[in-house]
Amino acid sequence: MSTFAGLWAELEPIGRDSHTGGYRRYAFNDAELQCREWFTSTAAARGLDVELDRNTNLWAWWIAPCVDPEAKALVIGSHLDSVPDGGAFDGPLGVVSAFAAFDQIVASGVQPDRPIAIVAFADEEGARFGIACAGSRLMTGALDADKARGLVGRDGPTMADAMRDNGFNPMTLGFDAERIARIGQFVELHVEQGKGLVDMSEPVGVAESIWPHGRYRFTFCGTADHAGTTRMQDRQDPMIAYAHTALGAYEAALNVSQRATFGRLEVEPNGTNAVPSTVRAWLDARASDESALNDLVEQISAAAYAAAQTNGTTVEITPESVTAILEFDQRLRNQVSASIAMGLGMENVPVLPTAAGHDAGILASAGVPTAMIFVRNPTGVSHSPHEYAEPADCEVGVRALAAAVSGLLT
C-alpha cells in the first residue's frame, strides 16, 4: 500500500455519516477533533514538530539541521473540515497529499534550503459558524477576532463557547503578523470542484484565479399566524417573499452565466401548521469579475425588497463575507507548472480558474505568494457524498506536489 493509500484509509472513515455517506466534520465537533488528532499523530510519526497557532490552525514543521529556522518557510496543506454531508476529498485530499509528498521528498534525498511546513487550516468551510476560511481569515486579519468569538453556531453555542468547551482559548484569536511573516510561499493541492480537467483529459492542473464571491444573510420578517384559520390574502408570510427572491436569484444568475445559491434556511417558529414569523436565508453568490458580482447581488436584493413590499413583510440584507477576485502569483504558478511538467513528463500543465473559495485565496490576498494544484474530479461533483477522485489521479497529485516542492527548493 502506498503512503497516500495508507494515510487515506486512516482518515477517510472519520466523521462519515452512515446514513448519508457524507461527512460532518465541523469546527470543534468530535469528528473534527479526531481529524486534528490524526494530523498530530501523522506528523509525530515523521518526526515533525506540531504547533497549534493562536487561531487553532495546525502546523507540522520540518526544519533540517542545516536550515536557518528563521528563514521564510515553504508551506503545503489544506483543511480537514467539511460542509454538511460533504465529500471526502474537499480539503483532506490536500492534507493527506502533503504528508505523502513529504515522504517522497525525504526519500528522494532532497535537501531543503528553508523550513517546510504542512498546515491544516481551521474552519475553512464555515459550516458551523457561517464564515468560510475562518482560520486563515483570522490569521491574516481579514476577520475581526471579536466578531469571530461572537459568531453563533448552527447548534447553539458561540465560537468562543465551542472553543472553551474543547480546550481552546478564544482570547488568543486574531491577526498573526509573525505567522504571516514566516510564510515564504504556500502551495495548496485540492480536488477540482468542476469538470475542467475532465474536459482537458488531464489528471492535474494549476489554478489561475478564484472568482469573486460572497455570502449574504437575508432576514425576512412577517407575522406568525395559524395555517388553517388565516386567509391567504390576510397573511404577512415571509416564506413567500423568500420564495420569490430565490426564484429571482436563479433567473438573475442563469441569465448572465454566474452563480447564485440559497443553500441554507432557518424558519421561525418552524411549525408545520404555522405561518412563519421569520425566515433567514443565506445567499452564496459568485461571478467571473467583481462588477458582475455586484450587479448580481443588486438584482437579487432588488427582487427581495420588491417581494417583501408586495406582501407586507420586511427584509434586511447583511453581507457576512465578501472576497474580491484573486489572481494567483504568476511567477510562482509558472515555477510550479514547470516543475510538474518536468516531474510528470507532461508537455503542458493545464491552467484554469475556479469559482470555489480556498485558504490559498485568503493568503494570496494577504500578500503571500500562493499557488494551487487541482486533481481531476471525474464527475465534477463537490460538497456532496458523490465527490470523488480516482486513486490513480490522487497518486499523480502527490507526485505533482512533490515535484513542485522539490523544484521550489532547488
C-alpha positions as CSV (number, residue, x, y, z in Angstrom):
1,M,0.0,0.0,0.0
2,S,1.4,3.4,-0.9
3,T,1.9,6.2,1.6
4,F,-1.1,8.0,0.2
5,A,-3.4,5.0,0.3
6,G,-2.4,4.1,3.8
7,L,-3.0,7.6,5.2
8,W,-6.2,8.0,3.2
9,A,-7.5,4.7,4.8
10,E,-6.8,6.1,8.2
11,L,-8.5,9.4,7.8
12,E,-11.4,8.5,5.4
13,P,-13.8,7.0,8.0
14,I,-13.6,9.9,10.5
15,G,-16.9,11.9,10.6
16,R,-18.7,10.0,7.8
17,D,-22.4,9.6,8.5
18,S,-23.6,6.0,8.0
19,H,-26.9,7.0,6.5
20,T,-26.0,9.7,4.0
21,G,-22.4,8.7,3.3
22,G,-21.4,12.4,3.7
23,Y,-19.1,14.0,6.2
24,R,-19.9,16.1,9.2
25,R,-16.6,17.4,10.3
26,Y,-17.5,20.9,11.7
27,A,-15.2,23.2,13.7
28,F,-14.5,21.8,17.1
29,N,-17.0,18.9,16.9
30,D,-16.0,15.4,17.8
31,A,-15.2,14.4,14.2
32,E,-13.1,17.5,13.6
33,L,-11.2,16.9,16.8
34,Q,-10.4,13.4,15.7
35,C,-9.1,14.7,12.4
36,R,-6.8,17.0,14.5
37,E,-5.6,14.0,16.4
38,W,-4.9,12.2,13.2
39,F,-2.9,15.2,11.9
40,T,-0.8,15.4,15.1
41,S,0.0,11.6,15.2
42,T,0.8,11.5,11.5
43,A,3.2,14.4,11.9
44,A,4.8,13.0,15.0
45,A,5.4,9.7,13.2
46,R,7.6,11.6,10.8
47,G,9.5,13.5,13.4
48,L,7.8,16.8,12.6
49,D,7.2,19.4,15.2
50,V,3.5,20.1,15.6
51,E,2.3,23.6,16.6
52,L,-1.2,25.0,17.2
53,D,-1.3,28.6,16.3
54,R,-3.3,31.3,18.1
55,N,-6.2,30.8,15.6
56,T,-6.3,27.0,16.0
57,N,-4.6,26.2,12.7
58,L,-2.3,23.2,12.9
59,W,1.3,23.2,11.6
60,A,3.8,20.4,11.2
61,W,7.3,21.7,10.8
62,W,10.4,20.2,9.2
63,I,13.4,22.3,9.9
64,A,16.5,20.4,8.8
65,P,19.7,20.8,10.8
66,C,21.4,22.9,8.1
67,V,18.4,25.2,7.6
68,D,18.0,28.7,9.2
69,P,14.9,28.3,11.3
70,E,14.1,31.9,10.8
71,A,14.1,31.7,7.0
72,K,10.7,32.0,5.3
73,A,9.0,28.6,5.0
74,L,7.6,26.8,2.1
75,V,4.1,25.7,3.3
76,I,1.8,23.0,1.8
77,G,-1.5,21.7,3.0
78,S,-5.2,22.5,3.1
79,H,-8.1,21.8,5.6
80,L,-9.8,18.9,7.3
81,D,-13.4,20.2,8.0
82,S,-16.4,19.7,5.7
83,V,-19.7,21.1,4.7
84,P,-22.8,19.3,6.0
85,D,-22.8,15.9,4.4
86,G,-19.9,16.9,2.2
87,G,-17.5,14.7,0.3
88,A,-14.3,13.0,1.5
89,F,-11.9,14.9,-0.8
90,D,-12.6,18.6,-0.4
91,G,-9.7,19.7,2.0
92,P,-8.5,16.3,3.3
93,L,-7.0,15.4,-0.1
94,G,-4.7,18.3,0.2
95,V,-3.5,17.4,3.7
96,V,-3.0,13.7,3.1
97,S,-1.2,14.5,-0.2
98,A,1.0,16.9,1.7
99,F,2.2,14.2,4.0
100,A,2.6,11.7,1.2
101,A,4.6,14.2,-0.9
102,F,6.7,15.0,2.1
103,D,7.6,11.3,2.3
104,Q,8.5,11.2,-1.3
105,I,10.7,14.3,-0.9
106,V,12.6,12.9,2.0
107,A,13.0,9.5,0.2
108,S,14.5,11.3,-2.8
109,G,17.2,12.9,-0.7
110,V,16.2,16.5,-1.4
111,Q,18.0,18.9,0.9
112,P,15.7,21.7,1.9
113,D,17.1,25.3,1.8
114,R,14.4,26.6,4.2
115,P,11.8,25.3,6.7
116,I,8.9,23.3,5.3
117,A,5.5,23.2,7.0
118,I,2.4,21.2,6.4
119,V,-0.7,23.1,7.5
120,A,-4.3,22.2,8.3
121,F,-6.3,25.4,8.4
122,A,-9.3,25.6,10.8
123,D,-12.9,26.0,9.8
124,E,-12.3,26.5,6.1
125,E,-15.9,25.6,5.1
126,G,-17.6,27.8,7.8
127,A,-20.3,25.1,8.1
128,R,-20.8,25.7,11.9
129,F,-20.3,29.4,12.4
130,G,-21.1,30.8,8.9
131,I,-17.8,32.4,7.8
132,A,-15.6,30.5,5.4
133,C,-11.9,30.2,5.8
134,A,-12.2,31.5,9.4
135,G,-8.8,30.2,10.5
136,S,-6.9,31.8,7.6
137,R,-9.0,35.0,7.7
138,L,-8.3,35.4,11.4
139,M,-4.6,34.8,10.9
140,T,-4.4,37.4,8.1
141,G,-6.6,40.0,9.9
142,A,-9.4,39.6,7.3
143,L,-11.8,38.5,10.1
144,D,-12.1,40.5,13.3
145,A,-11.4,38.4,16.4
146,D,-14.4,39.9,18.4
147,K,-16.7,39.2,15.5
148,A,-15.4,35.6,15.3
149,R,-15.8,34.9,19.0
150,G,-19.4,36.1,18.8
151,L,-20.4,34.0,15.8
152,V,-23.3,31.7,16.8
153,G,-23.1,28.1,15.7
154,R,-25.9,26.3,13.9
155,D,-26.2,24.1,17.0
156,G,-26.4,27.0,19.5
157,P,-23.0,27.9,21.2
158,T,-20.9,30.8,20.0
159,M,-17.5,30.1,18.5
160,A,-15.9,31.3,21.8
161,D,-18.0,28.8,23.9
162,A,-17.3,25.9,21.5
163,M,-13.6,26.6,21.7
164,R,-13.6,26.8,25.5
165,D,-15.7,23.6,25.8
166,N,-12.9,21.8,23.8
167,G,-9.9,23.2,25.5
168,F,-9.0,26.1,23.1
169,N,-8.6,29.7,24.3
170,P,-10.8,32.1,22.3
171,M,-8.9,35.1,23.6
172,T,-5.9,34.2,21.5
173,L,-7.8,34.7,18.2
174,G,-6.6,37.5,15.9
175,F,-4.2,38.8,13.4
176,D,-0.9,36.9,13.5
177,A,1.7,39.1,11.8
178,E,4.6,37.0,13.0
179,R,3.0,33.8,11.4
180,I,2.4,35.5,8.1
181,A,6.0,36.8,8.1
182,R,7.2,33.2,8.4
183,I,5.4,32.0,5.2
184,G,7.5,32.5,2.1
185,Q,5.3,30.5,-0.3
186,F,2.1,28.4,0.0
187,V,1.1,25.6,-2.3
188,E,-2.4,24.1,-1.8
189,L,-3.4,20.8,-3.5
190,H,-7.2,20.4,-3.9
191,V,-9.7,18.2,-5.7
192,E,-11.1,20.2,-8.6
193,Q,-14.7,21.3,-7.9
194,G,-15.7,21.2,-11.5
195,K,-15.0,19.3,-14.7
196,G,-12.3,21.4,-16.3
197,L,-9.6,18.7,-16.1
198,V,-12.1,16.1,-17.3
199,D,-12.7,18.2,-20.4
200,M,-9.0,18.6,-20.9
201,S,-8.3,14.9,-20.3
202,E,-5.6,15.7,-17.7
203,P,-5.2,14.3,-14.2
204,V,-3.8,17.5,-12.7
205,G,-3.7,21.3,-13.4
206,V,-2.8,24.6,-11.7
207,A,-5.1,27.4,-10.7
208,E,-5.1,30.7,-12.5
209,S,-7.6,32.7,-10.3
210,I,-10.5,32.5,-7.9
211,W,-13.8,34.1,-8.8
212,P,-15.0,36.9,-6.5
213,H,-17.7,35.6,-4.2
214,G,-19.7,36.5,-1.1
215,R,-22.1,35.2,1.5
216,Y,-25.1,37.4,2.4
217,R,-27.8,36.8,5.1
218,F,-31.4,37.7,4.1
219,T,-33.7,38.1,7.1
220,F,-37.4,38.2,6.1
221,C,-39.8,39.2,8.8
222,G,-43.6,38.9,8.9
223,T,-46.3,37.8,11.2
224,A,-46.8,34.4,12.7
225,D,-50.3,33.0,12.3
226,H,-52.5,29.9,12.1
227,A,-52.0,27.9,8.9
228,G,-55.7,26.8,8.9
229,T,-57.6,29.9,10.0
230,T,-55.7,32.7,8.4
231,R,-57.0,33.5,4.9
232,M,-54.3,33.6,2.2
233,Q,-54.9,37.3,1.4
234,D,-54.6,38.2,5.1
235,R,-51.1,36.8,5.6
236,Q,-47.8,38.6,6.0
237,D,-45.8,35.5,5.2
238,P,-42.0,35.9,4.9
239,M,-41.7,32.5,3.3
240,I,-43.5,33.8,0.2
241,A,-41.1,36.8,0.0
242,Y,-38.2,34.4,0.3
243,A,-39.5,32.1,-2.3
244,H,-39.9,34.9,-4.9
245,T,-36.3,36.0,-4.0
246,A,-34.9,32.5,-4.5
247,L,-36.6,32.2,-7.9
248,G,-35.4,35.7,-8.8
249,A,-31.8,34.8,-7.8
250,Y,-31.9,31.7,-10.0
251,E,-33.1,33.6,-13.0
252,A,-30.7,36.5,-12.5
253,A,-27.7,34.2,-12.3
254,L,-28.8,32.0,-15.1
255,N,-29.3,34.9,-17.5
256,V,-25.6,36.1,-17.1
257,S,-23.9,32.7,-16.6
258,Q,-22.9,33.4,-13.0
259,R,-23.7,31.6,-9.7
260,A,-26.4,32.3,-7.0
261,T,-27.4,29.7,-4.4
262,F,-29.7,29.8,-1.4
263,G,-28.5,26.7,0.4
264,R,-29.3,27.4,4.0
265,L,-32.6,28.3,5.6
266,E,-33.8,29.0,9.1
267,V,-37.5,29.4,9.8
268,E,-39.4,30.6,13.0
269,P,-41.4,29.2,14.6
270,N,-40.8,26.3,12.2
271,G,-44.1,24.7,12.7
272,T,-46.0,22.7,10.1
273,N,-49.3,24.4,10.9
274,A,-47.9,27.9,11.5
275,V,-47.4,30.8,9.1
276,P,-43.7,31.8,9.7
277,S,-42.8,35.0,11.5
278,T,-39.1,35.0,10.3
279,V,-37.2,33.4,7.5
280,R,-33.4,33.7,7.4
281,A,-31.8,32.6,4.1
282,W,-28.1,32.6,3.2
283,L,-27.1,33.6,-0.4
284,D,-23.9,32.3,-1.9
285,A,-23.1,34.5,-4.9
286,R,-20.1,34.1,-7.3
287,A,-19.2,35.7,-10.6
288,S,-16.4,36.0,-13.1
289,D,-15.5,39.5,-12.1
290,E,-16.3,42.0,-9.3
291,S,-18.6,44.2,-11.4
292,A,-20.7,41.1,-12.4
293,L,-20.9,40.0,-8.7
294,N,-22.1,43.5,-7.6
295,D,-24.7,43.6,-10.4
296,L,-25.9,40.1,-9.5
297,V,-26.3,40.8,-5.8
298,E,-28.0,44.1,-6.6
299,Q,-30.5,42.4,-8.8
300,I,-31.2,39.7,-6.1
301,S,-31.5,42.4,-3.4
302,A,-34.0,44.4,-5.5
303,A,-36.0,41.2,-6.0
304,A,-36.1,40.6,-2.2
305,Y,-37.2,44.2,-1.4
306,A,-39.9,44.1,-4.1
307,A,-41.2,40.7,-2.9
308,A,-41.3,41.9,0.7
309,Q,-43.1,45.1,-0.1
310,T,-45.7,43.2,-2.1
311,N,-46.9,41.1,0.8
312,G,-46.3,43.4,3.8
313,T,-43.2,41.8,5.1
314,T,-39.7,43.3,5.5
315,V,-36.2,42.2,4.6
316,E,-32.8,43.0,5.9
317,I,-29.7,42.1,3.9
318,T,-26.3,41.6,5.7
319,P,-23.1,40.8,3.9
320,E,-21.3,38.2,6.0
321,S,-18.2,37.8,3.9
322,V,-17.2,39.2,0.5
323,T,-13.9,38.2,-1.3
324,A,-12.6,40.1,-4.3
325,I,-11.2,38.3,-7.4
326,L,-7.9,36.7,-6.7
327,E,-5.2,36.2,-9.3
328,F,-2.6,33.7,-8.2
329,D,1.1,34.7,-8.2
330,Q,2.1,34.3,-11.8
331,R,5.8,33.7,-11.2
332,L,5.1,31.0,-8.6
333,R,2.4,29.4,-10.8
334,N,4.9,29.2,-13.7
335,Q,7.5,27.7,-11.4
336,V,5.0,25.1,-10.1
337,S,3.8,24.3,-13.6
338,A,7.4,23.9,-14.9
339,S,8.3,21.5,-12.1
340,I,5.2,19.4,-12.5
341,A,5.7,19.2,-16.3
342,M,9.3,18.0,-15.7
343,G,8.5,15.7,-12.9
344,L,5.5,14.0,-14.5
345,G,6.6,14.2,-18.1
346,M,3.7,16.4,-19.2
347,E,4.0,18.6,-22.3
348,N,1.7,21.2,-20.9
349,V,0.1,21.6,-17.4
350,P,-3.5,23.0,-17.7
351,V,-4.1,26.4,-16.1
352,L,-7.7,27.0,-15.1
353,P,-9.8,29.3,-12.9
354,T,-12.1,28.2,-10.1
355,A,-15.3,29.6,-8.7
356,A,-14.6,27.9,-5.3
357,G,-13.0,29.8,-2.4
358,H,-9.9,28.4,-0.6
359,D,-7.5,29.3,2.2
360,A,-5.0,29.8,-0.6
361,G,-7.0,32.8,-1.8
362,I,-7.0,34.3,1.7
363,L,-3.2,34.0,2.0
364,A,-2.7,35.4,-1.5
365,S,-4.9,38.4,-0.7
366,A,-2.6,39.0,2.3
367,G,0.4,39.2,0.1
368,V,1.7,35.6,0.4
369,P,2.9,34.1,-3.0
370,T,0.5,31.3,-3.4
371,A,-0.3,28.5,-6.0
372,M,-2.9,25.8,-6.2
373,I,-2.7,22.3,-7.8
374,F,-6.0,20.7,-8.8
375,V,-6.6,16.9,-9.0
376,R,-9.2,15.7,-11.6
377,N,-12.8,15.0,-10.3
378,P,-14.4,12.6,-12.8
379,T,-18.0,13.9,-12.2
380,G,-17.2,17.5,-11.2
381,V,-19.5,17.0,-8.2
382,S,-18.3,18.5,-4.9
383,H,-19.8,19.4,-1.5
384,S,-21.7,16.1,-1.8
385,P,-21.1,12.4,-0.8
386,H,-20.6,11.8,-4.5
387,E,-17.4,13.9,-4.7
388,Y,-14.6,11.7,-5.9
389,A,-11.1,11.4,-7.3
390,E,-9.7,8.2,-8.8
391,P,-6.9,6.6,-6.7
392,A,-4.5,6.8,-9.6
393,D,-5.2,10.5,-10.1
394,C,-4.6,11.1,-6.4
395,E,-1.2,9.4,-6.7
396,V,-0.4,11.6,-9.6
397,G,-1.4,14.6,-7.5
398,V,1.1,13.5,-4.8
399,R,3.8,13.2,-7.4
400,A,2.9,16.6,-8.8
401,L,3.0,18.2,-5.3
402,A,6.3,16.6,-4.6
403,A,7.7,17.8,-7.9
404,A,6.5,21.3,-7.2
405,V,8.1,21.4,-3.7
406,S,11.3,19.9,-4.9
407,G,11.5,22.4,-7.7
408,L,11.0,25.3,-5.4
409,L,13.7,24.0,-3.0
410,T,16.4,23.9,-5.7
